[in-house]
Each structure stands twice: as C-alpha cells, then as structure tokens.
Amino acid sequence: MLKTVLLSLLALVVVAAAIVAWSYWRFAAAIDDDVRRLAAAASRETVIVTEEMLAGLPPVVQGHLRQSGVVGRAIPTIVRLRQTGRIRSSVEASWMSLEAEEVYSTDPPAFVWRASFPSAGLPLVTGRDEYRQGGGSILMKMLALFPVADESGGELVAAGLMRYLNEIMWFPQAYLGGNISWRGIDDTSAEVTIADRGMTASAILFFDGEGRLTNFRAQRHNTATRQVETWETPITGYGELDGLQLPIRGEGVWKQAGGDFAYIEVEVTALAFDEAALP
C-alpha cells in the first residue's frame, strides 16, 4: 500500500513538473512570436547620423549626441539589450532580483520586454511588457501558468509610449527620427516629444556639463495607483556599449505625496544594434 501511494505521489510530481516545463516553453514561445512580429514590421531604411542633422537641435541636445558618439553611426532599426537589477511593488515590499531582455524597433516605435524574477535559482515569476503596433500590454505569470498581472489597452498604451521615449537613451541615434521634436529650455535641459499613431508623449531631459543625460522627468500613468504621477529615471552610471557612451545604470522613481518611491534599479549589461548578436 505504501509503495502504491509513493508511486502515485511520484507520478503526480512528474506530471506537475512536466506541466510547468511546458508552460514555460509555451510562454517563451509566445514572447518570441511577439519579437518576430516586431522585427518583421520594422523599417529597413538606413540613415547615417551626420553633423548637419544636429544643427537645428537645442545646443544642450547637440552636446549630448556628440558626447554619446552617434555622429557617423546609423540610426538602428532593431535594438537588443540585456538588463539585470531589482524591483519591488511598494515601499514596504521586499526587493526581487530581475533579469531581462528587450528588443526595440525604431520605426515604428515598439518594444518587447521579457523579464524573469529568479528566486533560489528558479524564475517563479516571468513576464512580458510591450508597446507594439500602437498597443500596450503587460502579462506576468507565476510558474508561467498563473497570471499575477494581465492588462492591455487603455492607459497602458500611453504608458508604453512614454517608456519607449525614456529608453531611447540606450539608442540615442533615434532622437533624430522624424517622429521626434525638441524644445530647448535652458543650458542643462530640453523637452522631447515623440509622436506615434496619433499619440504623443513628452518629457524633460536633464544633462550635466559634459553632455551626459542625468535624468528624465515626465507625467506617466502609474498602474499601481491608477493615477498620472511625476515619473523620473535618474542615471547613476555611464559606460561604453557598442562604441557609444551611454547610461548603463539607473532607477525608476515615482514622485508621490508621501515621498519618493524608487521601485526599480537596472543595469544594462549588453547591447547590440540591428543584426548583431548579443554576447
């Protein structure tokens, strides 16, 4: 009798493990399909950044682009990067480790962010955030089976476009795209606006005396509070990625009545443009 019970329990464990493994595979395959659709829709036109293209920009933005090293480089059609870091859901919540890969297209603006949150070596939660074809959505699953966040449309569309605008900092050649406009504010800041499919998103970028980006400030929908709040992404580290001088460490901060809430810290560990493979 005991042997029968043990064999039954073992069979249940094997079946459960198989279901979880299949769920991880299926979820990963679905995200792969989103990435393929993003890449298939991307423009393949090659545009090389020239010094003349900087001429009409606010001087502080010209300085930033020169400091980044974009002159002579192509505006990428596809961008791939990897991130590590940590994230939390509230001031009281514990930090969770974060590992992510992200793929962007610059024309049209789009991204697919694939993330996992390892715990004791196992990614208990995996997820996907995307802005693609003018739509925004987020899907997070426990064990790739049970949704813990599943939203699309509505305010996520505007939030997704704002996130995309923020993350152009990692491929600043795209600041020269035809869908981007600039307004100078002073010697250390400028307002940038992106347009896509009838929508716009605007933010203020701040720079230091060497032309490096130091902060990004905008009004963005917070999915946790369901309110539009001031959102900032201060830069905490710079480095070289694919020959460009870029922000590599930073955090996301909600400016709230009760005080600043830093909810994510990330570091970009690898970046590649167009068909180049990540190491």
C-alpha positions, 0 to 999 in steps of 0.5 A: 500500500505504501509503495502504491501511494509513493508511486502515485505521489511520484507520478503526480510530481512528474506530471506537475513538473512536466506541466510547468516545463511546458508552460514555460516553453509555451510562454517563451514561445509566445514572447518570441512570436511577439519579437518576430512580429516586431522585427518583421514590421520594422523599417529597413531604411538606413540613415547615417547620423551626420553633423548637419542633422544636429544643427537645428537641435537645442545646443544642450541636445547637440552636446549630448549626441556628440558626447554619446558618439552617434555622429557617423553611426546609423540610426538602428532599426532593431535594438537588443539589450540585456538588463539585470537589477531589482524591483519591488511593488511598494515601499514596504515590499521586499526587493526581487532580483530581475533579469531581462531582455528587450528588443526595440524597433525604431520605426515604428516605435515598439518594444518587447520586454521579457523579464524573469524574477529568479528566486533560489535559482528558479524564475517563479515569476516571468513576464512580458511588457510591450508597446507594439503596433500602437498597443500596450500590454503587460502579462506576468505569470507565476510558474508561467501558468498563473497570471499575477498581472494581465492588462492591455489597452487603455492607459497602458498604451500611453504608458508604453509610449512614454517608456519607449521615449525614456529608453531611447537613451540606450539608442540615442541615434533615434532622437533624430527620427522624424517622429521626434521634436525638441524644445530647448529650455535652458543650458542643462535641459530640453523637452522631447516629444515623440509622436506615434499613431496619433499619440504623443508623449513628452518629457524633460531631459536633464544633462550635466556639463559634459553632455551626459543625460542625468535624468528624465522627468515626465507625467506617466500613468502609474498602474499601481495607483491608477493615477498620472504621477511625476515619473523620473529615471535618474542615471547613476552610471555611464559606460561604453556599449557598442562604441557609444557612451551611454547610461548603463545604470539607473532607477525608476522613481515615482514622485508621490505625496508621501515621498519618493518611491524608487521601485526599480534599479537596472543595469544594462549589461549588453547591447547590440544594434540591428543584426548583431548578436548579443554576447 
